[in-house]
Amino acid sequence: MIITDEIKSVIVGTPFLSLVTIGADGDPHPIITGKGEPVGDTIVFGIYKMEATRKNLASNPKAWVVCATLEGGPKGYRLSGTAAAADKNVIFTAKSAEAML
């Protein structure tokens, strides 16, 4: 399990998550999302516009999620994996997690 209970608590406890995809030019495209719902080793985001993100994921599924909180002391994680747009959601699947704080 990549998304542990501790990481899940940080994801649930933060009002915003950062989602990063890669553009066709190779540059990172970071966005701030609202809440994400962790389900196993995936995080489901509702799509609000995200035109560039959806375009990026159609050609390159690599993605990163960054989450942080001050609740219970500072904690933060960078998750790397893949993502895909499906219906009205972006579904991120974690392949690795790294503590940042």
C-alpha positions in Angstrom: 0.0 0.0 0.0 1.5 3.3 -1.1 -1.1 5.6 0.4 -0.8 4.7 4.1 -3.2 5.8 6.8 -0.9 8.7 7.7 -0.8 9.9 4.1 -4.5 9.5 3.7 -5.1 11.7 6.9 -2.9 14.4 5.3 -4.8 14.2 2.0 -8.2 14.4 3.8 -7.0 17.1 6.2 -5.8 19.6 3.6 -8.2 22.0 1.9 -6.2 22.0 -1.4 -3.9 19.5 -3.1 -1.4 20.2 -5.9 -1.6 18.1 -9.1 1.3 18.3 -11.5 1.3 17.0 -15.1 3.7 17.3 -18.0 2.9 19.4 -21.0 3.8 18.5 -24.6 6.8 20.9 -24.4 8.1 18.9 -21.4 7.3 21.7 -18.9 5.5 20.8 -15.6 1.9 22.1 -15.3 1.0 22.4 -11.6 -2.5 23.2 -10.5 -4.3 23.6 -7.2 -7.2 21.3 -6.8 -9.9 21.1 -4.2 -10.4 18.0 -2.1 -9.3 14.7 -3.4 -10.8 11.4 -2.3 -8.3 8.7 -1.4 -9.5 5.2 -2.3 -6.8 2.6 -1.8 -3.8 3.8 -3.8 -5.8 6.2 -5.9 -7.0 9.7 -5.4 -10.1 10.8 -7.2 -10.5 14.5 -8.1 -13.6 16.1 -9.6 -12.8 18.0 -12.8 -13.4 21.7 -12.8 -12.1 22.9 -16.2 -8.6 21.4 -16.1 -8.4 21.7 -19.8 -4.5 21.7 -19.9 -4.4 18.9 -17.3 -6.7 16.7 -19.4 -4.8 17.4 -22.6 -1.5 16.6 -20.9 -2.8 13.3 -19.5 -4.1 12.3 -22.9 -0.5 12.3 -24.2 1.5 11.5 -21.0 0.0 9.9 -17.9 2.8 10.8 -15.5 1.6 12.9 -12.6 2.4 14.0 -9.1 0.3 15.0 -6.1 1.7 17.2 -3.3 -0.2 17.4 0.0 0.7 19.1 3.3 -1.0 20.0 6.6 -0.1 21.7 9.9 -2.6 19.6 11.9 -0.8 17.5 14.5 2.5 19.1 13.5 3.7 19.8 9.9 3.5 16.9 7.5 3.7 16.7 3.8 4.1 14.2 1.0 4.9 14.0 -2.7 3.2 11.2 -4.5 4.3 10.1 -8.0 2.3 7.9 -10.3 0.0 8.1 -13.2 -3.4 9.7 -13.8 -6.2 9.7 -16.3 -9.3 11.7 -17.0 -12.5 9.6 -16.9 -15.9 11.1 -17.1 -16.0 14.0 -14.7 -12.9 12.9 -12.7 -9.2 12.7 -12.7 -8.0 9.5 -11.2 -4.5 9.5 -9.9 -2.8 6.2 -9.0 0.2 6.4 -6.7 3.3 4.4 -7.5 5.5 5.9 -4.8 5.4 8.4 -1.9 8.0 10.5 -0.3 7.8 12.5 3.0 8.6 16.1 2.5 8.3 17.5 6.0 
